[in-house]
Amino acid sequence: MNPYTAVGSIITGVVFLQGGMGLLSVLLPLRMQEAGFSTTEIGIMAAGFASGFFLGCFYAPRLIQRIGHIRAFACFATVLSTLTLALAIDTDLALWTSARLLSGVCFAGLLTISDSWISGETKPSVRGRVMSVYMIFYKSAQALGPLVFTFSAISGNWHFMLVSALFSLSLLPVASRQGGNPTPPIKETMNIRKVYRTTPLAVVGCMCLGMTNSPMNNLMAIYGVEIGLKVSGAVMLSAALQIGALALQWPMGWASDKRDRRKVMIFGMLMMALFSAIIAFMPTMPLWAYVILVGILGGFAMSIYPILLAHAGDYVSPKQMVPLCATLMLAFSVGMAIGPITGSFAMDVLGPQGLFIHTIFFCMVFVFFALYRMRKREARPTDERPAFVNMPASSTAISQLNPRAKAAKKITKRREND
């Protein structure tokens, strides 16, 4: 079977899911701001979703192993759709935070299903190409969802109905697929202390990235409104973050294969800090300038995570690659859960530019720690390490899609047999 046909149904389902999630991630903060909630309260709501996502990374694989991909997908998507409609009941902080926490659990389960599904249905020889197609659709849907607000108001409840419909529609391609369930996901993680002893920079880097990327994804539209942009303009900033990621991930990955990956990541973080400073401290600019600057910022912000995974993979054995990546995803999730609270607090205290001052702070934490680590350990020579693989921060099961791990395991087995 054509490799793209084998995974077409789940990729189509993910497009519906990401379109709905992208729309919802902008709608909720804007609606809360319109209702008079503080930026810190908005951050608490966003942290609820990230905390649920963290919990889902632990418990979702168990349900999938027990009832299979298709039925688990149906369960998670149905609950997610229902929770979205519950958001229309009232703009209440406790209600929305609770609903978003449960939504995070469901979304982690859905991404675990999609990642392990694609892993189980594709051969290692074509996994890189399939992964590229998956990434393009994944990021494009995430960027296009919020653009609904460029031609509509944020008032009314029809947005919740639209998102609920998108989540429900994600069931169609999955439920109508011919054949049985793919191979269940492997529940493998490494002790976080062991991972830190092996590659300290990867653990600290994942947490720093979670602390920067999660607030930007959740609060960028709030920043746009607070500096005087219309809702349509603020939404364009959120979309620009994801579009920039599509543009810069492969050039950054290519550069990390040619030189010390730590230098490439330091460069990326310094660029994040630079463009954050430009956005925060420059006088008022036209919308097109904000869109370009935020797009470049998002391009660097979203391209460093897969380089961190590649860097960590340079220092472990092939059989450790899957549990290593799963553990680093959990470290990233911790940053995702804390970041919206600290980022929103910075905006309340320092004004809208606090979002970017918060980003600058954690970028520099990473830079100084990376420089410290470079004095402690030499880089692995480029001819002794596997090539970069673009891995999104989607679920712990995404590590099974890494062609490096699969190919390396085969090489190891061959060597043991010899």
C-alpha positions in Angstrom: 0.0 0.0 0.0 1.1 3.6 -0.7 2.6 4.9 2.5 0.6 8.1 2.3 -2.6 6.2 1.7 -2.0 4.1 4.8 -1.8 7.2 7.1 -4.1 9.5 5.1 -7.1 8.9 7.4 -5.3 9.8 10.6 -3.6 12.8 9.1 -7.0 14.1 7.9 -8.3 13.6 11.4 -5.4 15.6 12.8 -6.1 18.4 10.4 -9.6 18.8 11.8 -8.3 18.6 15.3 -5.5 21.1 14.9 -7.8 23.5 13.0 -10.2 23.4 15.9 -7.5 23.7 18.5 -5.8 26.6 16.7 -9.1 28.5 16.6 -9.9 27.7 20.3 -6.4 28.7 21.5 -7.1 32.3 20.2 -10.8 32.5 21.0 -10.6 31.7 24.7 -8.0 34.3 25.7 -9.8 37.0 23.7 -13.2 36.1 25.2 -11.8 36.2 28.7 -10.1 39.5 28.1 -13.4 40.9 26.7 -15.1 39.6 29.9 -12.7 41.6 32.1 -10.4 38.8 33.3 -6.8 39.7 34.1 -3.9 38.4 32.0 -2.8 36.2 34.9 -6.3 34.6 35.1 -6.0 33.9 31.4 -2.6 32.3 32.0 -4.1 30.1 34.7 -6.7 28.9 32.2 -4.0 28.2 29.6 -1.9 26.4 32.2 -4.9 24.1 32.9 -4.8 22.8 29.4 -1.0 22.2 29.5 -1.4 20.4 32.9 -4.0 18.2 31.4 -1.7 17.5 28.4 1.0 16.5 30.8 -1.3 14.0 32.6 -2.6 12.7 29.3 1.0 11.8 28.2 1.0 9.3 31.2 -2.4 7.8 31.1 -3.5 7.9 27.4 -1.2 5.1 26.2 -2.9 2.7 28.7 -6.3 3.3 27.3 -5.1 2.9 23.7 -3.4 -0.4 24.6 -6.6 -1.7 26.2 -9.2 -0.8 23.6 -7.2 0.0 20.4 -6.6 3.2 18.4 -9.9 3.6 16.7 -12.2 3.3 19.8 -9.8 5.3 21.9 -9.8 8.1 19.3 -13.6 8.0 19.3 -13.7 8.3 23.1 -11.2 11.2 23.3 -12.7 13.1 20.3 -16.3 12.8 21.7 -15.3 14.0 25.2 -13.3 16.9 23.6 -16.2 17.9 21.5 -18.5 17.9 24.5 -16.1 19.9 26.7 -15.9 22.5 23.9 -19.7 23.0 24.0 -19.5 23.2 27.8 -17.3 26.3 27.4 -20.4 28.1 25.9 -22.3 27.8 29.2 -20.6 30.7 30.9 -17.4 32.6 30.9 -16.3 31.4 34.3 -12.6 30.9 35.3 -13.2 27.7 37.3 -15.4 26.1 34.6 -13.1 27.0 31.7 -9.9 25.9 33.6 -11.5 22.6 34.5 -12.8 22.0 31.0 -9.4 22.9 29.5 -7.6 20.6 31.9 -9.8 17.7 30.8 -9.4 18.8 27.2 -5.6 18.7 27.6 -5.9 15.0 28.7 -8.0 14.2 25.6 -5.8 16.1 23.2 -2.7 14.4 24.5 -4.5 11.1 23.9 -5.5 12.0 20.4 -1.9 13.1 19.5 -0.5 9.9 21.0 -2.9 7.9 18.8 -2.0 9.9 15.7 1.8 9.7 16.3 1.8 6.0 17.1 -0.6 5.2 14.3 1.7 6.8 11.7 4.7 5.1 13.3 3.0 1.7 13.1 1.8 2.1 9.5 5.0 3.4 7.9 8.2 1.6 7.1 11.5 3.1 8.3 12.6 3.6 4.7 9.9 6.2 4.1 9.3 7.5 7.6 11.2 10.7 7.0 9.1 11.6 4.0 5.8 10.7 5.7 6.9 12.7 8.8 7.5 15.8 6.6 4.0 15.6 5.1 2.5 15.1 8.5 4.4 18.2 9.8 3.2 20.4 6.9 -0.5 19.5 7.4 -0.1 19.6 11.2 1.4 23.1 11.3 -0.7 24.5 8.4 -4.0 23.5 10.2 -2.7 25.0 13.4 -1.9 28.3 11.7 -5.1 28.5 9.6 -7.6 27.9 12.4 -7.2 31.3 14.1 -7.7 33.1 10.8 -11.4 32.6 11.1 -11.3 35.8 13.3 -9.9 37.9 10.5 -13.5 38.1 9.0 -15.7 37.5 12.0 -16.3 38.9 15.5 -15.4 36.9 18.7 -18.9 37.4 20.2 -21.6 34.7 20.2 -21.4 31.0 20.7 -21.2 29.8 17.1 -17.4 29.6 17.4 -17.7 26.9 20.1 -20.2 25.0 17.9 -17.8 25.2 14.9 -14.9 23.9 17.0 -17.0 21.1 18.4 -18.1 20.2 14.8 -14.4 20.1 13.7 -13.6 17.7 16.6 -16.5 15.5 15.7 -15.6 15.5 12.0 -12.2 14.2 12.9 -13.9 11.0 13.7 -15.1 10.4 10.2 -11.8 9.5 8.4 -10.7 7.5 11.4 -13.9 5.5 11.9 -14.3 4.8 8.2 -10.8 3.4 7.7 -10.6 -0.1 6.4 -8.6 -2.6 8.4 -7.8 -3.1 12.1 -6.0 -1.1 14.7 -2.3 -0.2 14.2 0.3 -1.4 16.7 -0.3 0.1 20.2 2.2 2.7 21.4 5.2 1.6 23.5 5.1 3.1 26.9 8.8 3.8 27.5 10.4 6.6 29.4 13.7 7.1 31.2 14.3 8.3 34.7 14.6 12.1 34.5 17.7 12.1 36.7 19.3 9.6 34.3 18.4 11.8 31.4 19.8 14.8 33.1 23.1 13.0 33.9 23.3 12.0 30.3 22.4 15.2 28.6 21.7 18.1 31.0 21.3 20.7 28.3 18.4 18.8 26.7 16.4 18.7 29.9 17.0 22.4 30.8 16.5 23.3 27.2 13.1 21.5 26.9 11.9 23.2 30.1 13.1 26.6 28.9 11.4 26.1 25.5 8.1 25.1 27.2 8.4 28.3 29.3 8.7 30.5 26.3 6.7 28.8 23.6 3.6 28.0 25.6 3.0 31.7 26.7 3.6 32.9 23.1 1.1 30.4 21.7 -1.6 31.2 24.2 -1.1 35.0 24.8 0.1 36.4 21.5 -3.4 37.5 20.5 -3.8 39.2 23.9 -0.6 41.1 23.3 -1.9 42.2 19.9 -5.1 43.6 21.4 -3.4 45.3 24.3 -1.1 47.2 22.0 -4.1 48.5 20.0 -4.4 46.1 17.1 -7.9 45.0 16.0 -8.9 41.4 16.7 -8.2 40.4 13.1 -4.6 41.8 13.4 -4.0 40.1 16.8 -5.1 36.8 15.3 -2.7 37.3 12.4 0.2 37.4 14.9 -0.9 34.0 16.3 -1.0 32.5 12.9 2.4 34.1 12.0 4.1 32.1 14.9 3.2 28.8 13.2 3.9 29.9 9.7 7.3 31.0 10.7 8.0 27.5 12.1 7.4 26.0 8.7 9.9 28.3 7.1 12.9 27.9 9.5 12.8 24.4 10.9 14.6 22.7 8.1 17.4 25.4 7.6 18.1 25.2 11.4 18.1 21.4 11.3 20.5 21.4 8.3 22.8 23.8 10.1 22.8 21.6 13.2 24.1 18.7 11.1 27.0 20.7 9.9 28.3 22.1 13.2 28.1 21.9 16.9 24.3 21.6 17.6 24.7 23.7 20.8 26.1 26.6 18.8 23.1 26.4 16.5 20.7 26.4 19.4 22.5 29.3 21.1 22.2 31.2 17.9 18.4 30.4 17.7 17.9 31.5 21.3 19.8 34.7 20.8 17.7 35.4 17.8 14.6 34.8 19.8 15.8 37.2 22.4 16.8 39.8 19.8 13.5 39.7 18.0 11.6 39.7 21.3 13.5 42.9 22.3 12.7 44.5 19.0 9.0 43.7 19.3 8.9 44.8 22.9 10.9 48.1 22.8 10.4 49.5 19.3 7.9 52.3 18.9 4.5 51.4 17.5 4.8 49.7 14.1 2.4 48.9 11.3 0.7 45.5 11.4 2.8 44.0 8.5 6.0 44.7 10.5 4.6 42.9 13.6 3.6 40.0 11.5 7.0 39.6 9.9 8.8 40.0 13.3 6.5 37.6 15.1 6.9 35.1 12.2 10.7 35.2 12.4 10.5 34.9 16.2 8.1 31.9 15.9 10.4 30.3 13.3 13.3 30.2 15.7 11.2 29.3 18.7 9.6 26.3 17.1 12.7 25.0 15.4 14.9 24.4 18.5 13.0 21.5 20.1 13.9 19.0 17.4 17.5 20.1 17.5 17.5 19.5 21.3 16.2 15.9 20.6 18.9 15.4 18.0 21.6 16.8 20.4 20.4 14.4 23.2 20.4 11.5 20.7 24.0 12.1 20.0 24.9 10.9 23.5 22.7 7.8 24.0 22.7 4.3 22.6 20.2 3.5 19.9 17.9 1.4 22.2 17.6 4.5 24.5 16.4 6.8 21.8 12.6 6.2 22.2 12.4 6.5 26.0 14.8 9.5 25.9 12.6 11.4 23.6 9.5 10.5 25.6 11.1 11.8 28.8 12.2 15.0 27.2 8.6 15.5 25.9 7.5 15.3 29.6 10.1 17.9 30.5 8.8 20.2 27.8 5.2 19.6 29.1 6.3 20.8 32.6 7.5 24.1 31.0 4.2 24.3 29.1 2.2 24.1 32.3 4.2 26.7 34.2 5.0 29.1 31.3 1.5 30.6 30.8 1.2 31.5 34.5 4.6 33.2 34.7 4.2 34.8 31.2 0.8 36.2 32.0 2.0 37.5 35.4 4.8 39.3 33.6 2.3 40.9 31.3 0.2 42.1 34.3 3.2 43.6 36.0 5.2 44.9 33.0 2.4 45.6 30.5 2.0 43.7 27.1 5.8 43.8 26.5 6.1 41.6 29.5 5.4 38.6 27.3 8.6 39.2 25.4 10.7 40.2 28.4 9.6 36.8 29.9 10.8 35.2 26.6 14.1 37.0 26.7 14.8 35.9 30.3 14.3 32.2 29.6 16.3 32.4 26.3 19.2 33.8 28.3 18.9 31.1 30.9 19.3 28.6 28.2 22.2 30.5 26.5 24.2 30.8 29.7 23.6 27.1 30.6 24.6 26.0 27.1 27.8 28.0 27.3 28.6 26.4 30.7 27.9 22.9 29.2 30.2 23.6 26.3 33.1 24.2 28.7 32.3 20.8 30.4 32.0 18.6 27.3 33.2 18.5 23.8 30.7 18.2 20.9 30.3 14.9 19.3 32.1 15.0 15.9 29.6 15.4 13.0 30.7 12.2 11.2 29.9 10.2 14.4 26.3 11.3 14.9 23.0 10.5 13.1 21.3 13.2 10.9 18.8 15.7 12.2 15.1 14.6 12.2 12.3 17.1 12.5 10.3 16.0 15.5 7.4 18.1 16.8 6.5 18.4 20.5 3.2 16.6 20.1 3.2 13.5 22.4 5.5 10.9 24.0 4.6 8.5 21.2 6.2 10.7 18.6 9.6 9.3 19.6 8.6 6.0 17.9 8.4 7.9 14.6 12.1 8.9 14.8 13.8 7.2 11.8 17.1 7.5 13.7 15.9 5.2 16.5 14.5 2.6 14.1 17.4 2.5 11.8 19.9 2.5 14.6 18.2 -0.4 16.3 18.6 -2.5 13.2 22.3 -1.6 12.9 22.8 -2.6 16.6 21.0 -6.0 16.0 23.2 -6.6 13.0 26.3 -5.9 15.0 25.2 -8.2 17.8 24.6 -11.0 15.3 28.0 -10.5 13.7 
